[in-house]
Amino acid sequence: MVLARRGISCSVIVLLTWAGLAAGARVSRRATTYTLLAGGYTTSITTLTFDPAVAAISVVGTCDSGANPSWLTSHPTVKTVQYSTNEYDAGLISSFTTADPKRICTKVNSASAAGDAPAHVAVVRSGSEIIAANYNSGTVGIYTLSADKLNFVNGSKISFSANVSHPHEVVEYGQEVFIPDLGADKIWRFIGQPTGSGPRHIATKGNVVFVLHELANTLAAQFIDFAPTNTTNPYTISSLSLILSPDGKYLYASNRDTDASPDPRGDAIAIVKVGSYGSLTLVKHVFTGLQLLRGLSLSPDAKYLIGGGQAAGGVVAWQITNGGADLKEVARNSAGPAATGFTWLS
């Protein structure tokens, strides 16, 4: 995917996070046992199992990851391949395999993230490319993935506003990639073009962008959804993770209390109902008992959320109840890793 950049200023935007949803899964008489990886600001990635039937989150083992694997993701089609950021100056992205019977990962390769402090990494749905957002340097690194999806080739870098930009996430939506920029107060939009086509000129009419490709000698029409000028007033929270339910009816936003004297109930997950035309209504706060709640993640079957306490509290899993309007704690491992990112293996 060759990317062309377009910045839009915005006051609020609802982003779809990448959550793999199991389609047509066979119903089991026994509750599923899930396996997932957890990373954070350490030098290892932890394999966990979550068994709702016995209300347990258990540590299976760890693998060496390099420093600060703060965000994890899985390849969309090769289920035994995972990736992490290595979040520090002159940061890296790394690849792993989880073919081990216990799903303990093994590090395979690393490459420069094309910037400092990569905060997020994501693989496009086609599985052909990986994109890293570098918080400190205000850059994005893009690599083609090798045939086995474990090696990074043909790297490139996109730079945003120097000393201002702090890109923090990569989200693919339709045929575009969205990157929220915390420092510049913008959402950057990237529109994919055919590899080697050489987009040189554009003209617009309504929501159609006409693109002239010099190298391919082609003219293309692309339909673009533009941000409305009258966005709904945001429900104001200091949030860190944002998940939209598969039916689009509820948002789950993690709060992060950075006060010197944090709430003894821990950080909260805000449940927000999404109404017609994107209206937002707070339903409730669910206090988690976690300090610096990070990495809120939805299970593949969309039945559970899991989150970690970077400062304290371990790892907690909640069942989504009442049609999405509530959460029920079902398992906690207070001695679990200080996790900031998760990826579900099964």
Secondary structure as UniProt FT lines:
FT   STRAND          2..9
FT   STRAND          34..40
FT   STRAND          44..51
FT   HELIX           52..54
FT   STRAND          56..64
FT   STRAND          72..74
FT   TURN            79..80
FT   STRAND          81..86
FT   TURN            89..90
FT   STRAND          92..97
FT   TURN            101..102
FT   STRAND          106..112
FT   STRAND          118..123
FT   TURN            125..126
FT   STRAND          129..134
FT   TURN            135..138
FT   STRAND          139..145
FT   TURN            147..148
FT   STRAND          152..159
FT   TURN            162..164
FT   STRAND          171..173
FT   TURN            174..175
FT   STRAND          176..181
FT   TURN            182..185
FT   STRAND          186..193
FT   TURN            195..196
FT   STRAND          199..205
FT   TURN            206..207
FT   STRAND          208..213
FT   TURN            214..217
FT   STRAND          218..223
FT   STRAND          239..244
FT   TURN            246..247
FT   STRAND          250..255
FT   TURN            264..265
FT   STRAND          268..274
FT   HELIX           276..278
FT   STRAND          280..287
FT   STRAND          291..298
FT   TURN            300..301
FT   STRAND          304..312
FT   STRAND          315..321
FT   HELIX           322..324
FT   STRAND          326..333
FT   TURN            334..335
FT   STRAND          339..344
//
